[in-house]
Amino acid sequence: MSAISVRDVWVEFGDQIVIENLNLDIASGSFVSVVGPSGCGKSTFLRMVLGQDRPTRGSMTLDGKPLPDEPGADRGVVFQRYSVFPHLTVLGNVLSGYEFAQSPLLGKLFGAKRRAAIEKAEELIVAVGLGAHRDKYPSALSGGMQQRLAIAQALAKDPKVLLLDEPFGALDPGTRAQMHALLKPLWARLGMTVIMVTHDLKEAFTLGTRVIAFDKTRHDPQAPGRFGARITYDLDLTRDVAVPVLGFEKRAAE
Ligand SMILES: Nc1ncnc2c1ncn2[C@@H]1O[C@H](COP(=O)(O)OP(=O)(O)OP(=O)(O)O)[C@@H](O)[C@H]1O
């Protein structure tokens, strides 16, 4: 489990301010859903936690240490598409997660370590419901199966933090519901911190223990890049008190 702290973070691309003065603490083991209008910086925030982008100003820490500048095995990621290797089978893809985590330089395991990794990979493949498909290539899998594979591959790294960027955005509602039913118990069992960007409010509230909304609160019509997004809602869904939910009231348990 892992805690993330964000302090006075600004992100600018040229003269465009994307995120302004972000301050945020994410508790270990929480499931944070990030919502907001298109272009407000949700994926940029995720990429900063992943280590793909750096803040222009400010600092970010993971368990009290500065976030490493590059993606590592401590942070797994699943994108909406194209997260898996097309030239590897289901088993090969999940095994690559273990190999990357345990042998970052070579990306290969040998002997007893490889046999142990194959055993763990097979367990994970069964856990995400792909037990009957372990020797298939991604092109022979449906969209939902590919996303289950992407989740298994990310989990093989045993990440402290799992980052999900609209992971179910391309799936039909039925498959999406199946993915929710898969992900929630996995998260509860593994106890990771999850940050998920989604456009689907229902999904945000169904899966999250906390929902954060990003949006611009100030606009300059003459200079659209002058102001960035801030956190406009920060809802702790584990609190046993009434909280305002986008204009509605969620009643506390009676
Ligand atoms: N590498 C980059 N260089 C320049 N501008 C960028 C870069 N990355 C993101 N941006 C800009 O930052 C803004 C936020 O982009 P981002 O993808 O984070 O938004 P988002 O909230 O995830 O959007 P969506 O919901 O549509 O995916 C956009 O205006 C985008 O054009």
The ligand as an SDF file (V2000), in Angstrom:
LIG
                    3D

 31 33  0  0  0  0  0  0  0  0999 V2000
    2.9190   16.8010  -24.0460 N   0  0  0  0  0  0  0  0  0  0  0  0
    2.0590   17.8030  -24.2080 C   0  0  0  0  0  0  0  0  0  0  0  0
    2.4200   18.9150  -24.8880 N   0  0  0  0  0  0  0  0  0  0  0  0
    1.5540   19.9390  -25.0240 C   0  0  0  0  0  0  0  0  0  0  0  0
    0.3110   19.9690  -24.5220 N   0  0  0  0  0  0  0  0  0  0  0  0
   -0.0980   18.8940  -23.8370 C   0  0  0  0  0  0  0  0  0  0  0  0
    0.7500   17.7590  -23.6450 C   0  0  0  0  0  0  0  0  0  0  0  0
    0.0780   16.8460  -22.8890 N   0  0  0  0  0  0  0  0  0  0  0  0
   -1.1390   17.3760  -22.6540 C   0  0  0  0  0  0  0  0  0  0  0  0
   -1.2380   18.6020  -23.2210 N   0  0  0  0  0  0  0  0  0  0  0  0
   -2.4030   19.4830  -23.1460 C   0  0  0  0  0  0  0  0  0  0  0  0
   -2.8170   19.5030  -21.7900 O   0  0  0  0  0  0  0  0  0  0  0  0
   -4.2390   19.5710  -21.7040 C   0  0  0  0  0  0  0  0  0  0  0  0
   -4.7390   18.4630  -20.8070 C   0  0  0  0  0  0  0  0  0  0  0  0
   -4.5960   17.2130  -21.4800 O   0  0  0  0  0  0  0  0  0  0  0  0
   -5.0250   15.8400  -20.7890 P   0  0  0  0  0  0  0  0  0  0  0  0
   -4.8400   14.7790  -21.8090 O   0  0  0  0  0  0  0  0  0  0  0  0
   -4.3230   15.7020  -19.5030 O   0  0  0  0  0  0  0  0  0  0  0  0
   -6.5620   16.1090  -20.5200 O   0  0  0  0  0  0  0  0  0  0  0  0
   -7.6890   15.0880  -20.0380 P   0  0  0  0  0  0  0  0  0  0  0  0
   -8.4420   15.7610  -18.9390 O   0  0  0  0  0  0  0  0  0  0  0  0
   -7.0970   13.7510  -19.7200 O   0  0  0  0  0  0  0  0  0  0  0  0
   -8.5750   14.9850  -21.3500 O   0  0  0  0  0  0  0  0  0  0  0  0
   -9.5000   13.8000  -21.9120 P   0  0  0  0  0  0  0  0  0  0  0  0
  -10.5970   13.6030  -20.9050 O   0  0  0  0  0  0  0  0  0  0  0  0
  -10.0150   14.3360  -23.2020 O   0  0  0  0  0  0  0  0  0  0  0  0
   -8.6300   12.5840  -22.0900 O   0  0  0  0  0  0  0  0  0  0  0  0
   -4.7700   19.5180  -23.1350 C   0  0  0  0  0  0  0  0  0  0  0  0
   -5.0670   20.8270  -23.5620 O   0  0  0  0  0  0  0  0  0  0  0  0
   -3.6090   18.9540  -23.9200 C   0  0  0  0  0  0  0  0  0  0  0  0
   -3.6220   19.4430  -25.2290 O   0  0  0  0  0  0  0  0  0  0  0  0
  1  2  1  0
  2  3  1  0
  2  7  2  0
  3  4  2  0
  4  5  1  0
  5  6  2  0
  6  7  1  0
  6 10  1  0
  7  8  1  0
  8  9  2  0
  9 10  1  0
 10 11  1  0
 11 12  1  0
 11 30  1  0
 12 13  1  0
 13 14  1  0
 13 28  1  0
 14 15  1  0
 15 16  1  0
 16 17  2  0
 16 18  1  0
 16 19  1  0
 19 20  1  0
 20 21  2  0
 20 22  1  0
 20 23  1  0
 23 24  1  0
 24 25  2  0
 24 26  1  0
 24 27  1  0
 28 29  1  0
 28 30  1  0
 30 31  1  0
M  END
$$$$
